[in-house]
Amino acid sequence: MCTVPSQQFNDFTVYSLDYKNIFIHINLTEDSFYPGFVRYFLDESRLLRYVENKANLTFSPDKRNYVTLYKHLGYYIDDFNLEKLPATIEDEVFKILADEYQLNDPGDGNLQVRLDKIGKIGEYLFCNLMSEYFKFNCIIPKVHLTTDFNMSIYGIDTLFYSTENDMILLGESKLSKSLKNGIGLINKSLKTYEKQIKDEFVLMLSNRFLKNNMGIFGDKYNDAIELSLSIEDFITNANVKRIGIPLFIAHGTDTNIDEILKQLKSIKQQKFLGIETQYIVLSLPIVDKSKLISIFTQEIAERRVSYERLATNQ
């Protein structure tokens, strides 16, 4: 029996441990899990809000919106990507990746990993929950920064800003077969996360071409960003007191809520950039990763056909 209190949020039941850091496990309450999952996350208003990065949009059936959704859904359905990883990859991470993907070592010192669209789908799920449950403001959806449908999302997965806490959030998402695998991959990523944060500031948050598309965060911090050579400078110039590290693991196989929350607390937390660092860790069960991706992809393909037809007939 679960010993953690729960609350309802949209179509979900939410179980949380709220101490200095926040650990959350959410369950979709629908009996027919996969159809309910797809209906929720591919709701047209929800999709449009993500595409436009505006919290209060509602979908209306007009040509502009059909064209917008048709174009955006193309990011999720190309065949697959091949990513090369160093042959010096740590043994434990190799085991996790071998479980998560079909690995092939061609003998040239690199491993080929079939990635499909898992990263982009995970980022999309994560962003929806960050926006709707926590009411955080997305600074810029990372999927919009790709220039090729086959291109993976690099760097920090999500960039958010909390107006209530005046906090920048730099997040990581994993979509894995098991919670244990997801935590292993998160821990691996956190080992180099401070460097990733520093790079993200230079490449994304300091990008002059993006500065007018960063919403509330840009309105408040553009001057401080333009006068800062590094994120350390920015922390000083903007008087930043703390940052948030949201971590999202969509996973299969695990069902015991008390055990899930216990495992989430095992993530190796550390302070970054010498300031207070708050962790927000979310767990979302997806039962079977391969099945979910297949159903999600099929639904997206069918919707693209439908949106193309509706846009043409408007």
BALOBA-1460 file (C-alpha; in Angstrom, 3 decimals):
// residues 314
<rec num="1" residu="m" x="0.000" y="0.000" z="0.000"/>
<rec num="2" residu="c" x="1.261" y="3.482" z="-0.891"/>
<rec num="3" residu="t" x="2.144" y="5.588" z="2.159"/>
<rec num="4" residu="v" x="2.548" y="8.866" z="0.219"/>
<rec num="5" residu="p" x="-0.419" y="11.286" z="0.019"/>
<rec num="6" residu="s" x="-1.753" y="12.066" z="-3.443"/>
<rec num="7" residu="q" x="-3.597" y="14.830" z="-5.269"/>
<rec num="8" residu="q" x="-5.289" y="15.172" z="-8.649"/>
<rec num="9" residu="f" x="-3.843" y="17.234" z="-11.478"/>
<rec num="10" residu="n" x="-5.630" y="17.237" z="-14.850"/>
<rec num="11" residu="d" x="-5.741" y="13.564" z="-15.907"/>
<rec num="12" residu="f" x="-3.060" y="12.526" z="-13.397"/>
<rec num="13" residu="t" x="-2.721" y="11.370" z="-9.829"/>
<rec num="14" residu="v" x="0.347" y="13.020" z="-8.288"/>
<rec num="15" residu="y" x="2.398" y="11.579" z="-5.399"/>
<rec num="16" residu="s" x="5.056" y="13.907" z="-3.995"/>
<rec num="17" residu="l" x="7.693" y="14.238" z="-1.309"/>
<rec num="18" residu="d" x="8.298" y="17.911" z="-0.665"/>
<rec num="19" residu="y" x="11.421" y="18.620" z="1.336"/>
<rec num="20" residu="k" x="14.237" y="20.943" z="0.300"/>
<rec num="21" residu="n" x="13.997" y="19.246" z="-3.063"/>
<rec num="22" residu="i" x="10.851" y="17.924" z="-4.709"/>
<rec num="23" residu="f" x="10.289" y="14.322" z="-5.770"/>
<rec num="24" residu="i" x="7.165" y="13.584" z="-7.763"/>
<rec num="25" residu="h" x="5.634" y="10.475" z="-9.277"/>
<rec num="26" residu="i" x="2.593" y="10.885" z="-11.520"/>
<rec num="27" residu="n" x="0.136" y="8.292" z="-12.744"/>
<rec num="28" residu="l" x="-2.282" y="8.705" z="-15.625"/>
<rec num="29" residu="t" x="-5.665" y="7.799" z="-14.162"/>
<rec num="30" residu="e" x="-7.239" y="6.484" z="-17.398"/>
<rec num="31" residu="d" x="-7.968" y="2.749" z="-17.576"/>
<rec num="32" residu="s" x="-6.955" y="2.558" z="-21.239"/>
<rec num="33" residu="f" x="-3.437" y="3.885" z="-20.700"/>
<rec num="34" residu="y" x="-2.000" y="4.386" z="-24.181"/>
<rec num="35" residu="p" x="-5.063" y="6.000" z="-25.820"/>
<rec num="36" residu="g" x="-5.418" y="8.245" z="-22.761"/>
<rec num="37" residu="f" x="-1.726" y="9.151" z="-22.841"/>
<rec num="38" residu="v" x="-1.859" y="10.080" z="-26.522"/>
<rec num="39" residu="r" x="-5.092" y="12.060" z="-26.118"/>
<rec num="40" residu="y" x="-3.641" y="14.057" z="-23.258"/>
<rec num="41" residu="f" x="-0.243" y="14.966" z="-24.682"/>
<rec num="42" residu="l" x="-1.395" y="15.426" z="-28.296"/>
<rec num="43" residu="d" x="-4.354" y="17.586" z="-27.363"/>
<rec num="44" residu="e" x="-4.325" y="20.305" z="-30.021"/>
<rec num="45" residu="s" x="-4.407" y="23.251" z="-27.617"/>
<rec num="46" residu="r" x="-1.575" y="21.686" z="-25.605"/>
<rec num="47" residu="l" x="0.477" y="21.163" z="-28.780"/>
<rec num="48" residu="l" x="-0.165" y="24.697" z="-30.001"/>
<rec num="49" residu="r" x="0.877" y="26.219" z="-26.668"/>
<rec num="50" residu="y" x="4.165" y="24.318" z="-26.882"/>
<rec num="51" residu="v" x="4.792" y="25.306" z="-30.515"/>
<rec num="52" residu="e" x="4.040" y="28.993" z="-29.926"/>
<rec num="53" residu="n" x="5.535" y="29.002" z="-26.396"/>
<rec num="54" residu="k" x="2.463" y="30.830" z="-25.062"/>
<rec num="55" residu="a" x="0.661" y="29.559" z="-21.983"/>
<rec num="56" residu="n" x="-2.881" y="30.752" z="-22.694"/>
<rec num="57" residu="l" x="-3.502" y="29.722" z="-26.309"/>
<rec num="58" residu="t" x="-6.544" y="27.685" z="-27.280"/>
<rec num="59" residu="f" x="-6.666" y="25.796" z="-30.567"/>
<rec num="60" residu="s" x="-9.194" y="26.910" z="-33.161"/>
<rec num="61" residu="p" x="-9.785" y="24.906" z="-36.380"/>
<rec num="62" residu="d" x="-8.373" y="27.301" z="-38.963"/>
<rec num="63" residu="k" x="-5.796" y="26.909" z="-41.716"/>
<rec num="64" residu="r" x="-3.005" y="28.697" z="-39.864"/>
<rec num="65" residu="n" x="-3.242" y="26.348" z="-36.892"/>
<rec num="66" residu="y" x="-3.525" y="23.215" z="-39.032"/>
<rec num="67" residu="v" x="-0.413" y="24.232" z="-40.981"/>
<rec num="68" residu="t" x="1.455" y="25.039" z="-37.748"/>
<rec num="69" residu="l" x="0.715" y="21.651" z="-36.172"/>
<rec num="70" residu="y" x="1.408" y="19.782" z="-39.416"/>
<rec num="71" residu="k" x="4.874" y="21.328" z="-39.654"/>
<rec num="72" residu="h" x="5.705" y="20.833" z="-35.986"/>
<rec num="73" residu="l" x="4.747" y="17.159" z="-35.854"/>
<rec num="74" residu="g" x="7.333" y="16.470" z="-38.551"/>
<rec num="75" residu="y" x="10.013" y="16.743" z="-35.869"/>
<rec num="76" residu="y" x="8.884" y="13.465" z="-34.298"/>
<rec num="77" residu="i" x="8.476" y="10.966" z="-37.123"/>
<rec num="78" residu="d" x="11.606" y="10.640" z="-39.266"/>
<rec num="79" residu="d" x="13.181" y="7.183" z="-39.412"/>
<rec num="80" residu="f" x="16.113" y="7.282" z="-37.022"/>
<rec num="81" residu="n" x="19.355" y="8.953" z="-36.095"/>
<rec num="82" residu="l" x="22.772" y="7.413" z="-35.687"/>
<rec num="83" residu="e" x="24.774" y="8.882" z="-32.849"/>
<rec num="84" residu="k" x="28.431" y="8.031" z="-32.248"/>
<rec num="85" residu="l" x="29.665" y="7.612" z="-28.732"/>
<rec num="86" residu="p" x="33.276" y="7.353" z="-27.529"/>
<rec num="87" residu="a" x="34.557" y="3.813" z="-27.107"/>
<rec num="88" residu="t" x="35.772" y="4.830" z="-23.633"/>
<rec num="89" residu="i" x="32.187" y="5.015" z="-22.363"/>
<rec num="90" residu="e" x="31.908" y="3.787" z="-18.776"/>
<rec num="91" residu="d" x="30.926" y="0.148" z="-18.306"/>
<rec num="92" residu="e" x="27.771" y="0.880" z="-16.307"/>
<rec num="93" residu="v" x="26.476" y="3.392" z="-18.850"/>
<rec num="94" residu="f" x="27.317" y="0.955" z="-21.650"/>
<rec num="95" residu="k" x="25.132" y="-1.676" z="-19.940"/>
<rec num="96" residu="i" x="22.253" y="0.776" z="-19.653"/>
<rec num="97" residu="l" x="22.506" y="1.848" z="-23.285"/>
<rec num="98" residu="a" x="22.763" y="-1.766" z="-24.393"/>
<rec num="99" residu="d" x="19.469" y="-2.372" z="-22.602"/>
<rec num="100" residu="e" x="17.827" y="0.783" z="-23.907"/>
<rec num="101" residu="y" x="18.918" y="0.606" z="-27.537"/>
<rec num="102" residu="q" x="20.195" y="-1.875" z="-30.083"/>
<rec num="103" residu="l" x="23.922" y="-1.189" z="-30.008"/>
<rec num="104" residu="n" x="26.271" y="-2.115" z="-32.813"/>
<rec num="105" residu="d" x="30.044" y="-1.819" z="-32.531"/>
<rec num="106" residu="p" x="31.439" y="-1.621" z="-36.077"/>
<rec num="107" residu="g" x="34.998" y="-1.911" z="-34.765"/>
<rec num="108" residu="d" x="36.051" y="1.639" z="-35.602"/>
<rec num="109" residu="g" x="36.187" y="2.850" z="-31.990"/>
<rec num="110" residu="n" x="32.647" y="4.176" z="-31.980"/>
<rec num="111" residu="l" x="29.299" y="2.739" z="-30.992"/>
<rec num="112" residu="q" x="26.234" y="3.338" z="-33.122"/>
<rec num="113" residu="v" x="23.027" y="3.926" z="-31.185"/>
<rec num="114" residu="r" x="19.596" y="3.991" z="-32.784"/>
<rec num="115" residu="l" x="17.910" y="6.997" z="-31.174"/>
<rec num="116" residu="d" x="14.735" y="7.492" z="-33.237"/>
<rec num="117" residu="k" x="12.659" y="10.310" z="-31.774"/>
<rec num="118" residu="i" x="12.891" y="9.362" z="-28.130"/>
<rec num="119" residu="g" x="14.782" y="12.483" z="-27.035"/>
<rec num="120" residu="k" x="12.372" y="14.917" z="-28.670"/>
<rec num="121" residu="i" x="9.301" y="13.101" z="-27.417"/>
<rec num="122" residu="g" x="10.733" y="13.024" z="-23.885"/>
<rec num="123" residu="e" x="11.497" y="16.744" z="-24.041"/>
<rec num="124" residu="y" x="7.951" y="17.476" z="-25.219"/>
<rec num="125" residu="l" x="6.362" y="15.468" z="-22.382"/>
<rec num="126" residu="f" x="8.672" y="17.131" z="-19.860"/>
<rec num="127" residu="c" x="7.928" y="20.659" z="-21.055"/>
<rec num="128" residu="n" x="4.179" y="20.111" z="-20.816"/>
<rec num="129" residu="l" x="4.398" y="18.982" z="-17.205"/>
<rec num="130" residu="m" x="6.770" y="21.802" z="-16.262"/>
<rec num="131" residu="s" x="4.455" y="24.394" z="-17.787"/>
<rec num="132" residu="e" x="1.128" y="23.060" z="-16.568"/>
<rec num="133" residu="y" x="1.875" y="21.510" z="-13.179"/>
<rec num="134" residu="f" x="4.549" y="23.899" z="-11.896"/>
<rec num="135" residu="k" x="3.431" y="26.952" z="-13.920"/>
<rec num="136" residu="f" x="7.023" y="27.598" z="-14.986"/>
<rec num="137" residu="n" x="7.654" y="29.681" z="-18.095"/>
<rec num="138" residu="c" x="9.516" y="27.988" z="-20.951"/>
<rec num="139" residu="i" x="12.366" y="30.257" z="-22.047"/>
<rec num="140" residu="i" x="12.645" y="28.591" z="-25.448"/>
<rec num="141" residu="p" x="11.574" y="25.108" z="-26.642"/>
<rec num="142" residu="k" x="14.784" y="23.338" z="-27.670"/>
<rec num="143" residu="v" x="13.160" y="21.417" z="-30.524"/>
<rec num="144" residu="h" x="12.755" y="24.739" z="-32.356"/>
<rec num="145" residu="l" x="16.527" y="25.099" z="-32.540"/>
<rec num="146" residu="t" x="17.052" y="22.051" z="-34.759"/>
<rec num="147" residu="t" x="17.606" y="22.664" z="-38.464"/>
<rec num="148" residu="d" x="17.039" y="19.104" z="-39.641"/>
<rec num="149" residu="f" x="14.267" y="16.630" z="-38.771"/>
<rec num="150" residu="n" x="17.028" y="14.037" z="-38.215"/>
<rec num="151" residu="m" x="18.910" y="16.296" z="-35.814"/>
<rec num="152" residu="s" x="19.023" y="15.426" z="-32.111"/>
<rec num="153" residu="i" x="18.518" y="18.015" z="-29.368"/>
<rec num="154" residu="y" x="21.893" y="18.826" z="-27.856"/>
<rec num="155" residu="g" x="22.863" y="20.428" z="-24.573"/>
<rec num="156" residu="i" x="20.407" y="21.058" z="-21.738"/>
<rec num="157" residu="d" x="17.008" y="19.579" z="-22.618"/>
<rec num="158" residu="t" x="14.776" y="22.300" z="-21.184"/>
<rec num="159" residu="l" x="15.187" y="25.947" z="-20.212"/>
<rec num="160" residu="f" x="12.539" y="27.384" z="-17.879"/>
<rec num="161" residu="y" x="12.037" y="30.375" z="-15.622"/>
<rec num="162" residu="s" x="9.972" y="30.589" z="-12.428"/>
<rec num="163" residu="t" x="8.561" y="34.061" z="-11.863"/>
<rec num="164" residu="e" x="7.308" y="33.083" z="-8.403"/>
<rec num="165" residu="n" x="10.750" y="31.985" z="-7.223"/>
<rec num="166" residu="d" x="12.813" y="34.149" z="-9.604"/>
<rec num="167" residu="m" x="14.717" y="31.007" z="-10.530"/>
<rec num="168" residu="i" x="16.265" y="29.727" z="-13.769"/>
<rec num="169" residu="l" x="15.683" y="26.023" z="-14.372"/>
<rec num="170" residu="l" x="17.919" y="23.907" z="-16.599"/>
<rec num="171" residu="g" x="16.482" y="20.447" z="-17.072"/>
<rec num="172" residu="e" x="17.328" y="16.964" z="-18.262"/>
<rec num="173" residu="s" x="14.875" y="14.317" z="-19.504"/>
<rec num="174" residu="k" x="15.251" y="10.571" z="-20.003"/>
<rec num="175" residu="l" x="12.805" y="8.108" z="-21.525"/>
<rec num="176" residu="s" x="13.902" y="4.638" z="-20.454"/>
<rec num="177" residu="k" x="12.829" y="1.015" z="-20.125"/>
<rec num="178" residu="s" x="13.191" y="1.115" z="-16.344"/>
<rec num="179" residu="l" x="13.543" y="3.701" z="-13.595"/>
<rec num="180" residu="k" x="16.928" y="2.213" z="-12.666"/>
<rec num="181" residu="n" x="18.230" y="2.806" z="-16.202"/>
<rec num="182" residu="g" x="16.867" y="6.350" z="-16.229"/>
<rec num="183" residu="i" x="18.520" y="7.205" z="-12.918"/>
<rec num="184" residu="g" x="21.802" y="5.739" z="-14.164"/>
<rec num="185" residu="l" x="21.707" y="7.936" z="-17.257"/>
<rec num="186" residu="i" x="20.738" y="11.004" z="-15.196"/>
<rec num="187" residu="n" x="23.639" y="10.413" z="-12.791"/>
<rec num="188" residu="k" x="26.023" y="10.094" z="-15.730"/>
<rec num="189" residu="s" x="24.805" y="13.386" z="-17.181"/>
<rec num="190" residu="l" x="25.045" y="15.222" z="-13.843"/>
<rec num="191" residu="k" x="28.779" y="14.475" z="-13.666"/>
<rec num="192" residu="t" x="29.370" y="17.057" z="-16.419"/>
<rec num="193" residu="y" x="26.285" y="19.192" z="-15.841"/>
<rec num="194" residu="e" x="28.066" y="22.311" z="-14.645"/>
<rec num="195" residu="k" x="30.002" y="22.484" z="-17.920"/>
<rec num="196" residu="q" x="26.759" y="21.894" z="-19.822"/>
<rec num="197" residu="i" x="25.145" y="24.784" z="-17.943"/>
<rec num="198" residu="k" x="28.067" y="27.080" z="-18.757"/>
<rec num="199" residu="d" x="27.936" y="26.100" z="-22.434"/>
<rec num="200" residu="e" x="24.167" y="26.581" z="-22.493"/>
<rec num="201" residu="f" x="24.542" y="30.159" z="-21.293"/>
<rec num="202" residu="v" x="26.997" y="31.040" z="-24.054"/>
<rec num="203" residu="l" x="25.234" y="29.163" z="-26.858"/>
<rec num="204" residu="m" x="21.566" y="29.702" z="-25.982"/>
<rec num="205" residu="l" x="20.849" y="32.277" z="-23.291"/>
<rec num="206" residu="s" x="23.439" y="34.725" z="-24.690"/>
<rec num="207" residu="n" x="22.369" y="34.258" z="-28.298"/>
<rec num="208" residu="r" x="21.469" y="37.706" z="-29.671"/>
<rec num="209" residu="f" x="19.281" y="36.150" z="-32.367"/>
<rec num="210" residu="l" x="17.142" y="34.463" z="-29.718"/>
<rec num="211" residu="k" x="16.949" y="37.221" z="-27.131"/>
<rec num="212" residu="n" x="13.619" y="38.642" z="-28.346"/>
<rec num="213" residu="n" x="11.958" y="35.211" z="-28.128"/>
<rec num="214" residu="m" x="12.670" y="34.392" z="-24.490"/>
<rec num="215" residu="g" x="9.455" y="35.719" z="-23.009"/>
<rec num="216" residu="i" x="9.373" y="36.907" z="-19.404"/>
<rec num="217" residu="f" x="12.937" y="35.733" z="-18.795"/>
<rec num="218" residu="g" x="14.251" y="37.825" z="-21.690"/>
<rec num="219" residu="d" x="12.255" y="40.889" z="-20.640"/>
<rec num="220" residu="k" x="13.803" y="40.765" z="-17.182"/>
<rec num="221" residu="y" x="17.375" y="39.678" z="-17.886"/>
<rec num="222" residu="n" x="18.401" y="40.783" z="-21.404"/>
<rec num="223" residu="d" x="20.525" y="43.681" z="-20.142"/>
<rec num="224" residu="a" x="22.346" y="41.498" z="-17.604"/>
<rec num="225" residu="i" x="22.911" y="38.798" z="-20.244"/>
<rec num="226" residu="e" x="24.400" y="41.241" z="-22.748"/>
<rec num="227" residu="l" x="26.865" y="42.532" z="-20.150"/>
<rec num="228" residu="s" x="27.998" y="39.079" z="-19.024"/>
<rec num="229" residu="l" x="30.918" y="37.125" z="-20.490"/>
<rec num="230" residu="s" x="29.927" y="33.928" z="-18.688"/>
<rec num="231" residu="i" x="27.176" y="32.491" z="-16.556"/>
<rec num="232" residu="e" x="29.245" y="33.324" z="-13.468"/>
<rec num="233" residu="d" x="29.184" y="36.996" z="-14.569"/>
<rec num="234" residu="f" x="25.458" y="36.715" z="-15.199"/>
<rec num="235" residu="i" x="24.818" y="35.308" z="-11.715"/>
<rec num="236" residu="t" x="26.607" y="38.345" z="-10.256"/>
<rec num="237" residu="n" x="25.087" y="40.960" z="-12.591"/>
<rec num="238" residu="a" x="21.529" y="39.610" z="-12.276"/>
<rec num="239" residu="n" x="21.847" y="38.838" z="-8.558"/>
<rec num="240" residu="v" x="20.769" y="35.235" z="-9.101"/>
<rec num="241" residu="k" x="20.387" y="33.456" z="-5.754"/>
<rec num="242" residu="r" x="19.618" y="29.906" z="-6.883"/>
<rec num="243" residu="i" x="19.037" y="27.695" z="-9.886"/>
<rec num="244" residu="g" x="16.723" y="24.755" z="-10.398"/>
<rec num="245" residu="i" x="17.643" y="21.381" z="-11.856"/>
<rec num="246" residu="p" x="14.438" y="19.658" z="-13.021"/>
<rec num="247" residu="l" x="14.987" y="16.002" z="-13.930"/>
<rec num="248" residu="f" x="12.362" y="13.938" z="-15.754"/>
<rec num="249" residu="i" x="12.348" y="10.168" z="-16.156"/>
<rec num="250" residu="a" x="9.587" y="8.521" z="-18.184"/>
<rec num="251" residu="h" x="10.018" y="4.814" z="-17.549"/>
<rec num="252" residu="g" x="8.454" y="1.378" z="-17.692"/>
<rec num="253" residu="t" x="8.244" y="-1.679" z="-15.389"/>
<rec num="254" residu="d" x="8.162" y="0.115" z="-11.999"/>
<rec num="255" residu="t" x="4.803" y="0.377" z="-10.197"/>
<rec num="256" residu="n" x="5.458" y="0.577" z="-6.430"/>
<rec num="257" residu="i" x="5.116" y="4.269" z="-5.621"/>
<rec num="258" residu="d" x="7.013" y="4.194" z="-2.322"/>
<rec num="259" residu="e" x="9.906" y="2.387" z="-4.005"/>
<rec num="260" residu="i" x="9.860" y="4.774" z="-6.967"/>
<rec num="261" residu="l" x="10.131" y="7.816" z="-4.719"/>
<rec num="262" residu="k" x="12.876" y="6.121" z="-2.724"/>
<rec num="263" residu="q" x="14.838" y="5.515" z="-5.922"/>
<rec num="264" residu="l" x="14.324" y="9.104" z="-7.083"/>
<rec num="265" residu="k" x="15.921" y="10.322" z="-3.849"/>
<rec num="266" residu="s" x="19.025" y="8.284" z="-4.705"/>
<rec num="267" residu="i" x="19.912" y="10.639" z="-7.570"/>
<rec num="268" residu="k" x="23.306" y="12.153" z="-6.769"/>
<rec num="269" residu="q" x="22.593" y="15.798" z="-6.048"/>
<rec num="270" residu="q" x="25.244" y="18.460" z="-5.985"/>
<rec num="271" residu="k" x="25.480" y="22.230" z="-5.893"/>
<rec num="272" residu="f" x="26.273" y="23.986" z="-9.174"/>
<rec num="273" residu="l" x="28.006" y="27.318" z="-9.788"/>
<rec num="274" residu="g" x="28.503" y="27.895" z="-6.078"/>
<rec num="275" residu="i" x="24.870" y="28.882" z="-5.415"/>
<rec num="276" residu="e" x="21.806" y="27.191" z="-3.945"/>
<rec num="277" residu="t" x="20.635" y="24.408" z="-6.243"/>
<rec num="278" residu="q" x="17.113" y="22.987" z="-6.009"/>
<rec num="279" residu="y" x="16.298" y="19.645" z="-7.591"/>
<rec num="280" residu="i" x="12.844" y="18.839" z="-8.948"/>
<rec num="281" residu="v" x="12.637" y="15.180" z="-9.940"/>
<rec num="282" residu="l" x="9.647" y="13.791" z="-11.862"/>
<rec num="283" residu="s" x="8.798" y="10.176" z="-12.618"/>
<rec num="284" residu="l" x="6.178" y="9.190" z="-15.215"/>
<rec num="285" residu="p" x="5.351" y="5.519" z="-15.819"/>
<rec num="286" residu="i" x="4.872" y="4.590" z="-19.477"/>
<rec num="287" residu="v" x="4.686" y="0.780" z="-18.999"/>
<rec num="288" residu="d" x="6.426" y="-0.193" z="-22.258"/>
<rec num="289" residu="k" x="8.706" y="2.354" z="-23.925"/>
<rec num="290" residu="s" x="8.742" y="0.672" z="-27.345"/>
<rec num="291" residu="k" x="4.963" y="0.336" z="-27.436"/>
<rec num="292" residu="l" x="4.440" y="3.941" z="-26.355"/>
<rec num="293" residu="i" x="6.829" y="5.281" z="-28.996"/>
<rec num="294" residu="s" x="5.151" y="3.148" z="-31.670"/>
<rec num="295" residu="i" x="1.641" y="4.305" z="-30.741"/>
<rec num="296" residu="f" x="2.762" y="7.924" z="-30.364"/>
<rec num="297" residu="t" x="4.494" y="7.853" z="-33.759"/>
<rec num="298" residu="q" x="1.536" y="6.226" z="-35.491"/>
<rec num="299" residu="e" x="-0.855" y="8.813" z="-34.048"/>
<rec num="300" residu="i" x="1.426" y="11.661" z="-35.130"/>
<rec num="301" residu="a" x="1.672" y="10.285" z="-38.678"/>
<rec num="302" residu="e" x="-2.115" y="9.975" z="-38.903"/>
<rec num="303" residu="r" x="-2.609" y="13.495" z="-37.557"/>
<rec num="304" residu="r" x="-0.191" y="14.947" z="-40.096"/>
<rec num="305" residu="v" x="-2.240" y="13.405" z="-42.907"/>
<rec num="306" residu="s" x="-5.421" y="14.797" z="-41.365"/>
<rec num="307" residu="y" x="-3.973" y="18.293" z="-40.746"/>
<rec num="308" residu="e" x="-2.601" y="18.450" z="-44.291"/>
<rec num="309" residu="r" x="-6.043" y="17.587" z="-45.692"/>
<rec num="310" residu="l" x="-7.828" y="20.076" z="-43.429"/>
<rec num="311" residu="a" x="-5.367" y="22.872" z="-44.258"/>
<rec num="312" residu="t" x="-5.743" y="22.212" z="-47.970"/>
<rec num="313" residu="n" x="-9.537" y="22.335" z="-47.778"/>
<rec num="314" residu="q" x="-9.746" y="25.554" z="-45.757"/>
